[in-house]
Amino acid sequence: MDIIIGRDKTTRRLSLTCGTQTKCFGTQGSVPEYVSRQHAKLTIDDKGEYTLTNLNPQNITYVNGISIEQKHITEDDKVELGPTRYQLNWEFISQMVPKMIDISPLESVWNEYHKTKMKNQIAERKFNALRSATGIITMLAILLGMVGLRGALYYILYGLAIGITLLFAIKAYLSSTKLPKQNEELDKKFKQTYICPNPKCQHFMGYNSFDVLSQNKNCPYCKAQYKKI
């Protein structure tokens, strides 16, 4: 986006124009005549970096006391316009520039949450798969009984099935409270950390993956723009 910086013709206030929107700042008559109506252009790229361009050879634009035609700048730089060196107020500029936020730290938050969630799901599926083994052992014991082989193997299989069933019953009972608590804590931590980096927003970004989230251009809540990754 581009912001045209200049002097308002009628009020001689600082004029900032972005697209079709124009705002004036400062007191009436505060901007000297040497500052033209379209004096300089401030370009903000997708990464939130600034480039200042002097728009006319008759204009004079200073950055940290040095006359420039075009220069990459930051908010720490001192920008002055015209030979009388009218100093640009960055607070005025910030009111025209949409907030830029870096969401890249959220990638590790999502990856850790997704990894832990998958680990818990896999562990639960493995447990359920092992529980099915008791049914297989029981079926073998029944099969031996049906064919009349009620020897030592028959009773071993039945005893083994009963023992394993008991162990899995205890395990299932303990997991019935442990696993939901783990998932609850995991979700609680995720909701506290997978949030908009804008200090004035910090809304939970939902359960969308980071890849889906990064396809958006801005936060759906505070509308702050995402820096290009």
Contacts in CASP RR format, 6 or more apart in sequence:
PFRMAT RR
TARGET T0000
AUTHOR 0000-0000-0000
METHOD contacts of the structure
MODEL  1
MDIIIGRDKTTRRLSLTCGTQTKCFGTQGSVPEYVSRQHAKLTIDDKGEY
TLTNLNPQNITYVNGISIEQKHITEDDKVELGPTRYQLNWEFISQMVPKM
IDISPLESVWNEYHKTKMKNQIAERKFNALRSATGIITMLAILLGMVGLR
GALYYILYGLAIGITLLFAIKAYLSSTKLPKQNEELDKKFKQTYICPNPK
CQHFMGYNSFDVLSQNKNCPYCKAQYKKI
1 18 0 8 1.000
1 43 0 8 1.000
1 44 0 8 1.000
1 97 0 8 1.000
1 98 0 8 1.000
2 18 0 8 1.000
2 19 0 8 1.000
2 41 0 8 1.000
2 42 0 8 1.000
2 43 0 8 1.000
2 44 0 8 1.000
3 16 0 8 1.000
3 17 0 8 1.000
3 18 0 8 1.000
3 41 0 8 1.000
3 42 0 8 1.000
3 43 0 8 1.000
3 44 0 8 1.000
3 93 0 8 1.000
3 96 0 8 1.000
3 97 0 8 1.000
4 15 0 8 1.000
4 16 0 8 1.000
4 17 0 8 1.000
4 18 0 8 1.000
4 38 0 8 1.000
4 40 0 8 1.000
4 41 0 8 1.000
4 55 0 8 1.000
5 14 0 8 1.000
5 15 0 8 1.000
5 16 0 8 1.000
5 39 0 8 1.000
5 40 0 8 1.000
5 41 0 8 1.000
5 42 0 8 1.000
5 81 0 8 1.000
5 88 0 8 1.000
6 14 0 8 1.000
6 15 0 8 1.000
6 16 0 8 1.000
6 31 0 8 1.000
6 35 0 8 1.000
6 36 0 8 1.000
6 37 0 8 1.000
6 38 0 8 1.000
6 39 0 8 1.000
6 40 0 8 1.000
6 81 0 8 1.000
7 13 0 8 1.000
7 14 0 8 1.000
7 15 0 8 1.000
7 31 0 8 1.000
7 32 0 8 1.000
7 33 0 8 1.000
7 35 0 8 1.000
7 36 0 8 1.000
7 37 0 8 1.000
7 39 0 8 1.000
8 14 0 8 1.000
8 15 0 8 1.000
8 24 0 8 1.000
8 31 0 8 1.000
8 37 0 8 1.000
9 37 0 8 1.000
11 24 0 8 1.000
11 28 0 8 1.000
11 29 0 8 1.000
12 28 0 8 1.000
12 29 0 8 1.000
12 30 0 8 1.000
12 31 0 8 1.000
12 33 0 8 1.000
13 24 0 8 1.000
13 25 0 8 1.000
13 26 0 8 1.000
13 27 0 8 1.000
13 28 0 8 1.000
13 29 0 8 1.000
13 30 0 8 1.000
13 31 0 8 1.000
14 24 0 8 1.000
14 25 0 8 1.000
14 26 0 8 1.000
14 30 0 8 1.000
14 31 0 8 1.000
14 88 0 8 1.000
14 89 0 8 1.000
14 92 0 8 1.000
15 22 0 8 1.000
15 23 0 8 1.000
15 24 0 8 1.000
15 37 0 8 1.000
16 22 0 8 1.000
16 23 0 8 1.000
16 24 0 8 1.000
16 25 0 8 1.000
16 92 0 8 1.000
16 93 0 8 1.000
16 96 0 8 1.000
18 96 0 8 1.000
21 96 0 8 1.000
23 95 0 8 1.000
23 96 0 8 1.000
25 89 0 8 1.000
25 92 0 8 1.000
25 95 0 8 1.000
26 89 0 8 1.000
26 92 0 8 1.000
31 86 0 8 1.000
32 82 0 8 1.000
32 84 0 8 1.000
32 86 0 8 1.000
34 60 0 8 1.000
34 81 0 8 1.000
34 82 0 8 1.000
34 83 0 8 1.000
34 84 0 8 1.000
34 86 0 8 1.000
35 59 0 8 1.000
35 81 0 8 1.000
35 82 0 8 1.000
35 86 0 8 1.000
36 55 0 8 1.000
36 56 0 8 1.000
36 58 0 8 1.000
36 59 0 8 1.000
38 55 0 8 1.000
38 56 0 8 1.000
39 54 0 8 1.000
39 55 0 8 1.000
39 56 0 8 1.000
39 59 0 8 1.000
39 61 0 8 1.000
39 81 0 8 1.000
39 82 0 8 1.000
40 52 0 8 1.000
40 53 0 8 1.000
40 54 0 8 1.000
40 55 0 8 1.000
40 59 0 8 1.000
40 61 0 8 1.000
40 79 0 8 1.000
40 81 0 8 1.000
41 52 0 8 1.000
41 53 0 8 1.000
41 55 0 8 1.000
42 50 0 8 1.000
42 51 0 8 1.000
42 52 0 8 1.000
42 53 0 8 1.000
42 93 0 8 1.000
43 50 0 8 1.000
43 51 0 8 1.000
43 52 0 8 1.000
43 53 0 8 1.000
44 50 0 8 1.000
44 97 0 8 1.000
44 100 0 8 1.000
45 51 0 8 1.000
45 228 0 8 1.000
46 227 0 8 1.000
46 228 0 8 1.000
47 100 0 8 1.000
47 227 0 8 1.000
47 228 0 8 1.000
48 100 0 8 1.000
48 227 0 8 1.000
49 72 0 8 1.000
50 72 0 8 1.000
50 73 0 8 1.000
50 74 0 8 1.000
50 75 0 8 1.000
51 70 0 8 1.000
51 71 0 8 1.000
51 72 0 8 1.000
51 73 0 8 1.000
52 61 0 8 1.000
52 63 0 8 1.000
52 68 0 8 1.000
52 70 0 8 1.000
52 71 0 8 1.000
52 72 0 8 1.000
52 73 0 8 1.000
52 79 0 8 1.000
53 69 0 8 1.000
53 70 0 8 1.000
54 60 0 8 1.000
54 61 0 8 1.000
54 68 0 8 1.000
54 69 0 8 1.000
54 70 0 8 1.000
59 81 0 8 1.000
59 82 0 8 1.000
60 67 0 8 1.000
60 81 0 8 1.000
60 82 0 8 1.000
60 83 0 8 1.000
61 67 0 8 1.000
61 68 0 8 1.000
61 69 0 8 1.000
61 79 0 8 1.000
61 80 0 8 1.000
61 81 0 8 1.000
61 82 0 8 1.000
62 68 0 8 1.000
62 78 0 8 1.000
62 79 0 8 1.000
62 80 0 8 1.000
62 81 0 8 1.000
62 82 0 8 1.000
62 85 0 8 1.000
63 71 0 8 1.000
63 73 0 8 1.000
63 77 0 8 1.000
63 78 0 8 1.000
63 79 0 8 1.000
64 77 0 8 1.000
64 78 0 8 1.000
65 78 0 8 1.000
65 80 0 8 1.000
65 85 0 8 1.000
73 79 0 8 1.000
75 90 0 8 1.000
75 93 0 8 1.000
75 94 0 8 1.000
78 87 0 8 1.000
79 87 0 8 1.000
79 88 0 8 1.000
80 86 0 8 1.000
80 87 0 8 1.000
80 88 0 8 1.000
81 88 0 8 1.000
98 218 0 8 1.000
98 223 0 8 1.000
98 224 0 8 1.000
98 225 0 8 1.000
99 198 0 8 1.000
99 222 0 8 1.000
99 223 0 8 1.000
99 224 0 8 1.000
99 225 0 8 1.000
100 224 0 8 1.000
100 225 0 8 1.000
100 226 0 8 1.000
100 227 0 8 1.000
101 196 0 8 1.000
101 197 0 8 1.000
101 198 0 8 1.000
101 219 0 8 1.000
101 224 0 8 1.000
101 225 0 8 1.000
101 226 0 8 1.000
101 227 0 8 1.000
102 197 0 8 1.000
102 226 0 8 1.000
102 227 0 8 1.000
103 196 0 8 1.000
103 197 0 8 1.000
103 210 0 8 1.000
103 213 0 8 1.000
103 214 0 8 1.000
103 226 0 8 1.000
103 227 0 8 1.000
103 229 0 8 1.000
104 227 0 8 1.000
104 229 0 8 1.000
105 197 0 8 1.000
106 194 0 8 1.000
106 197 0 8 1.000
106 205 0 8 1.000
106 210 0 8 1.000
106 213 0 8 1.000
107 210 0 8 1.000
107 214 0 8 1.000
109 190 0 8 1.000
109 193 0 8 1.000
109 194 0 8 1.000
109 210 0 8 1.000
110 194 0 8 1.000
110 209 0 8 1.000
110 210 0 8 1.000
110 213 0 8 1.000
111 210 0 8 1.000
113 186 0 8 1.000
113 190 0 8 1.000
113 194 0 8 1.000
114 209 0 8 1.000
116 186 0 8 1.000
117 183 0 8 1.000
117 186 0 8 1.000
120 179 0 8 1.000
120 182 0 8 1.000
120 183 0 8 1.000
120 186 0 8 1.000
124 175 0 8 1.000
124 179 0 8 1.000
127 168 0 8 1.000
127 171 0 8 1.000
127 172 0 8 1.000
127 175 0 8 1.000
130 168 0 8 1.000
131 168 0 8 1.000
131 172 0 8 1.000
133 164 0 8 1.000
134 161 0 8 1.000
134 164 0 8 1.000
134 165 0 8 1.000
134 168 0 8 1.000
135 161 0 8 1.000
137 157 0 8 1.000
137 160 0 8 1.000
137 161 0 8 1.000
137 164 0 8 1.000
138 157 0 8 1.000
138 158 0 8 1.000
138 161 0 8 1.000
140 157 0 8 1.000
141 154 0 8 1.000
141 157 0 8 1.000
141 158 0 8 1.000
141 161 0 8 1.000
144 150 0 8 1.000
144 151 0 8 1.000
144 153 0 8 1.000
144 154 0 8 1.000
144 157 0 8 1.000
145 154 0 8 1.000
191 204 0 8 1.000
194 204 0 8 1.000
194 205 0 8 1.000
194 206 0 8 1.000
195 201 0 8 1.000
195 202 0 8 1.000
195 203 0 8 1.000
195 204 0 8 1.000
195 205 0 8 1.000
196 202 0 8 1.000
196 203 0 8 1.000
196 205 0 8 1.000
196 219 0 8 1.000
196 221 0 8 1.000
196 222 0 8 1.000
196 224 0 8 1.000
198 219 0 8 1.000
198 222 0 8 1.000
198 224 0 8 1.000
200 222 0 8 1.000
201 219 0 8 1.000
201 221 0 8 1.000
201 222 0 8 1.000
201 224 0 8 1.000
203 219 0 8 1.000
203 221 0 8 1.000
203 222 0 8 1.000
205 213 0 8 1.000
205 219 0 8 1.000
214 226 0 8 1.000
214 229 0 8 1.000
216 226 0 8 1.000
217 225 0 8 1.000
217 226 0 8 1.000
218 224 0 8 1.000
218 225 0 8 1.000
218 226 0 8 1.000
219 226 0 8 1.000
END
